[in-house]
Amino acid sequence: MVELSTILLISITIISFSYLMCRNTIGIFYVQWVIYIVWFFSFPSYLEYINNIYPWPFFPKSQEIVSVNLITALFCMTLFVGYIFGYKRLITAKQIAIKNVRIDLKTNIVSLLLLMPAIIFIGITGIGSFFMGRSFVGEIMDTNSFLPMVYALSKFTAFGVFVVYFCFWINRDKNRKFGTIALVVFFIVISINFIINNPLSSPRFHFLSMAIVIATIIGKMISRKSYLALFVLSPTLLYVLFPLTKHLGEDSGKYRTYELAQYIVQGVDFDSFQQLVNILRYVNDVGYSWGMNFLGGVSFFVPRSLWTDKPTNLGVLSAEHMGYVYTNLSAPLVGEFYYTADLVGVIIGGFVTGLLAGKADSFLRAGNISYYYFVGMWLAAFSFIIFRGSFGAVAPMIILGMMSSLIVYSVSRIRIKI
């Protein structure tokens, strides 16, 4: 049954992917979902199962593996249906330069203000700390409970500003000057992002999402060829480059002690499948959240001193429930919906996620610069970390970055008449 449920899950995913590719009604959001299920979720976990090697304690039993696969397959089907309803072929306007928006003085001022958290954080930690590996930055943040919040605010608001400036630069009217001050601010934006969002100090999936944003803006991630290439190359990214990047700047030589095939089974630390099993166990013992996990995620700005019962991230809850010492683990989006309302939550959540995914991909592929474009950019490009979760951990980052982009874009549209 384990083999059959795994084949069923992968088959549903690949068939839906092929159908959307043939119709040319697919975007980066859905492509990342397919990559997540096939290469990140199913393949490593199945190799661990057949080799009886599990990187996490309390490994799943056969029946639990079947249950997780079937629940995820149900989510896949409802997400696919929602995506078909959500995706619309929009008229592209790539040939039309941005005429109604420009980066003027007030936009530059607001952008510099949004960069202040990043500038302050860099000043506190020092530029060199961002090129000494993730572990070094993590040790600095562990010294002060306030620094992680500043770090998240710094990284994603800075990148949110970059997204708008880079988008305006690529789509600028070649017959008009970009503006000297705007170029200077753009250079500052690039420099700060190069420091605070470089791959040596950034979580590898954050850096992947940011790379997808850049590729999408320059038009390299909106065609079926690019989607197929990304799917085919994903095993190399996930099993070779990402582990290598993780160990850069760290003392661990673990990556170098394995052959590649052995490393995929024993060394890859993807925890999504194990955590989804743990979430099912947690829900069975504790019960449902009835949506409080999502409310807690979007209410990140409310301090616990005011909301004493504010929900804890599901990844932490499920890991603590299993007695893990290390609890900063993922909580797949499927598990978040299951925790909300069992299979009803999975069905409704899958459809709503697919609906949003379809709309986001529609706006990105059309390429028309608008509020919807930037919202779609943040949802679609960062969808991989949304799938991984936990929602309470990733929602603040994405919301902060999205709001940063929307603020800069909104200010650029304001016309002051004197």
N, C-alpha and C positions, 0 to 999 in steps of 0.2 A: 504493500500500500504506500510506503514511503516513496518508492520509485514512481508509482503511478501518479501520486499527488504532485510530485515535483515536475513530471512531464506535463501534466495538465496545466500547472501554473505557467510554465515556460511557454507552452504551446499557445495558450490564450494570449499571452503577452506578445509573442512573435507574430501571430496571425493578425492581431489588431494593428500592430506596427506596420505590417506589410500592406494591409488594407488602406491605411491612411497614407502611406507612401505612394501607393498606386493612384490614389485620388488626388494627391498633392494637397492634402488638407492636414498638414502636420507641422509642428513647430518644435522649438528646442525644449519646451516644458515637457511634452509627451516623450520626446526622444530620451530625455534624462530619466524619465520614469521607466522606460524599457531597459535602459542601461542599469538602472538601480536594481530592478527585479532580476534580470538575467545574470549580470556579471558580479553584482555586489551582494545581493540577497541570497539567491538560490545556488549558484555554482560553488562558491567556497563552502557553504554550509553542507551541501551534499557530499563534497570531497571529505569534509571532516567526518560526516556520518559513515561513509563506506570505509574510511580508514580508522574509525573509532578513535579519533584524535580531536579533543575539544579544548580550545584555549581558555574557556571560562568554566568555573565550577558549576555543579548541578546541571549537567548537560541534559538536553531534551530527550525524552523517551520517544519511541517510534510513533505512538499515538499522538503525542504532542506535536511532532513534526508534521504529521498528516493534517491535524487541526489547523496549524498555522498556515500551511500551504493552501488549504481549502478556503480559509478566511481571506487570505491575501488574493486568491483567485476571484473570489466574490467581489472584493474591492476593485480588482482590475476590470472586471466586466462592467460594473456600475460607473467607474471612472471613464471607460471607453464610451459608454452611452452618453454621459454628460458632456464629454469632449465633442462628440458629433453635434450635439445641440448647441454647444458654445462657439464652435469654430465657424467663422463667417469669412467669405472671400471679400476683402475690402479693396477698394480702388487705391492703388499705390500712387504716391506723389513724390517719389524719389527725385524726379527731375525738377521739382519745384523747390527752390532754395528757401531758407527761412527768411521771410520778408517782414513778418509781423513781430518777430522777436529778435532781440540783439542783446549783447552783453554791454550794458552801459555802466555808468559810475555807481549807481545805487546797487546794481547787481554785483559789482565787484566788492563793494563795501559789505553787503550781506554775506557774500561768499567768504570773505576774510574773517568775519565774525563766526561763521560756522566752522572755520578751521581752527579757532582758538583752543578747543579741547585737545586737538591733536598736537598743537604747538606746545601747550602746557604739559601734556603727557611726555612728549619727546624731551622737553626741558627737565622733567623730573627724573626720567630713566636714563637719558643720554642717548645720542644717536647710535653709538657703538653697540648698545645692548640689543638693537633690532637685527644685528647681523651676527649674533652669537648663538642662534638657535632658539627654538621654541621653549626649551626647558629653562634657559636663562631668563627669558621674559617672564615665564611662569613663576620662577623663584622670586622675582622682583614683586610681582602682583600678590604673592602669598604673604608678603610682609605688611600689607595694608588692605583691609577689606574694602576701602574706597577705590583703590586703583583698578580693580576689574571693571567697575562701572565706567570709569573714565576711559579705560582702554576700549571698551565696546563703543562708547560714544565717539571716541576719537577715530577709530578705524572706519566706521561705517558712515558717519557724517562727512568725513573727508572724501571717501569714495563717492558718496552721493553728489558732492560738488563736482568731482572729476567727471562723473557720468554726463552731467549737463554741459560742461565746458567742452568736453571731447566731442559730444554729439553736435554742438553748435559749430565746432571747428571743422568736422568732417562734412557737415551739410551747409557750410557757409556759402554765401553768394560771392563767387570769385571776383565779381566786379566791384565789390565793396571791401574796404579795409576792415580787418578784424578789430583793430583798435590797439594802440600801444599799451595802455594800462591793462586792457583785457589780456594781452599777451603776457605781460609781466605777472599778473595774477594767475594765469593759466600755468605758467612756469612754476610758480610757488605751489600751486595745487599738485602738479606732477611730482615735484620734489618731495613734498610731504607724504604723498601716497607711496612713492618709491621707498621711503624710509619705513613708514608704519605698516604698509601692506605688502612688503617684500616676502617672497616665498620662504625665506629662512626663519622668519618669526611668525608667519601666519599659519593657521591650520590649513592643511592642504586642500580641503574641500572648499574653504572660503576662497583660497587663491584660484581654484578651478572656476568657481562661479564668477569671479572678477575677470578672469581671462575670457570667459564666454561672453560677458558684457562687452568687452572690447571687440571681440570677433564679430559680435552681432552688429555693433554700431558701424563698423567698417564694411559690413555687408558680406562677411565670410561665414556666417552661421545662419543663413536664411534659405538655403537651397537644399534639395533632397540629397544631392551629392555630398554636401557637408555633413548632413545628418547620418548618412550611411557610413561615411568615413569615421565619424566620431564613434559610432557604435562598434565598428570593426576594430578601431584602435583602443577602445576602452580597456580591454584586458591588459594592454601594455601600460596604460596610465595607472590602472588600479593595482596591478600586481608587481610592477617594476619601478616606474618613476615615482609614484606616491610613497611607497615604503622607503625608497632611496632618499626622497626629499625629507621624510619624517626623521630619518637618522642623521641628516646633515647637521653638523654643529652639535650633535649629542655624543655622549661617551659610549653609547651602546654600539657594539659591533655585531649585533644579532643578525642584521641583514646580510652581512658578509659571511656568516657561518653556514648558510644554507645554499643548496642548489635551488634554482628557480622553482622546479616542480615541488620540491620539498617545502619551500618557503610558502607557496600558495596554501598548502595544507596546514603547516605547523606555525608559520610566522605571521600570516595575515591576521590582523586583530579586528576585523570587521565584526561588530557585536550586534548588528541589527536582528539577525535571526534568533540568536540566543535571547536577546532582550524582548522580542515579541513573545517568545515562550514564557519568559518571566512575567510579562504583563498579563498574559492569560492566567497564570498562577496567582498573581496579585489580585486580579479582579475576582477570581473564584473565591479567594479568602476574605477580601475586604469589601468588594462591591463596586458599584459604578459611581462616576463623578457627576453624571448628568450635565456635563458641559462646563463644569467649574475649572477643569484643566485648561480649556481654551480661554475662558474669562480671565484666569490668572495670567496667562501668557500675554494677552493684549493689555493687561493692567499692570505692566512691569513698572510703570512710573509711580505706582502707589506704594509707599514704604510699608514694611511689615509692622512698623510701630502704629500705623493707622488701621491696618487690616491684619489683625493678629492671626486670623485663620486663612490667610492668603495661601492658595494651593502651591505645593512644592512640585517641581518638575517631575513628570512621570518617570523619566529615566532614573532619577535619584530614588524615587519611591520604590520602584520595582527592584532596583539593585539592593537597596537596604533591606527590603523584604526577604531577599534571598541570602542576606548575610554577607554580601560582598564588602570588602574593605574599600575598594576603589568604586565610587558610586557615580562619578561623572561620565555616565554612559548614555547612549542614544535611546530614543523611544520612537520607533517607526510611526509614521502618520497613521498607518492602519491600526496600530495599537492604541493611539490616542482616541480614535473614533470608537474602537471596541470598548475602551474604558468609559466612554461617554454613555453609550446605550446599547452594548452588545451588538448583535448582528444588524439591528435596525440602525444603529449609529454607523456601522460599516457601509451599509447600503446608501443611506442618505449622504454620509460624508464622502463616499466615492463619487456620487453623482455631482454634488456641489463642487468638489475638487476638480472634476472633469470639466464642468461648466466654466469655472474660473480659468482653468488651463487653456481651454479652447479660445476664450476671449483674449487672454494674454498673448497667445501665439498668433492670433489674427492680427492684432495691432502691431506686433513686432515684425511680422513678415510684410505688412503693408508699408511700414517705415515712415508713416506720417507723424511728425513730431507733435505731441500733444500730451495732456495729462495722462491719458490712457496709455500712451506709449511708455512713459516712465514707470507707471504702475505695473504694466505688463513686463517691463524689463526686469524689475526687481523680483517679481513673482516667478517668472520663467527662468531667468538666468540662475537664480538662487534656489531653484526647486529641488536640487539634489539634497541640500542640507535641510530643506523642509521635509522631504521624504524620510531622512534619517532621524530628525528630531534631536532632542525632544522639543515640542512646540514651545514650551515655556522658556527654553534656552535660546531658540533661534528667532522667535517672534520679535523680541526687542531689537536685535541687530537689523533685521530686515525693515522693520517699521522705522527705525531711526534713519537708515540709509534712504529709504523711500521718501520720508518727510523732508530730508535734506535736499534731495533732487527736486521735489515738488515746490519747495520754498524758493529755491534759486530760479526755477523755471517760471514760477508765478511772478516773482519780482521782475524778471526780465520782460514780462508782458505789460507791466504797469506803465502807463504813459502819463507823465506829469506835464500839464499845460500851464504855462505861465502867462 
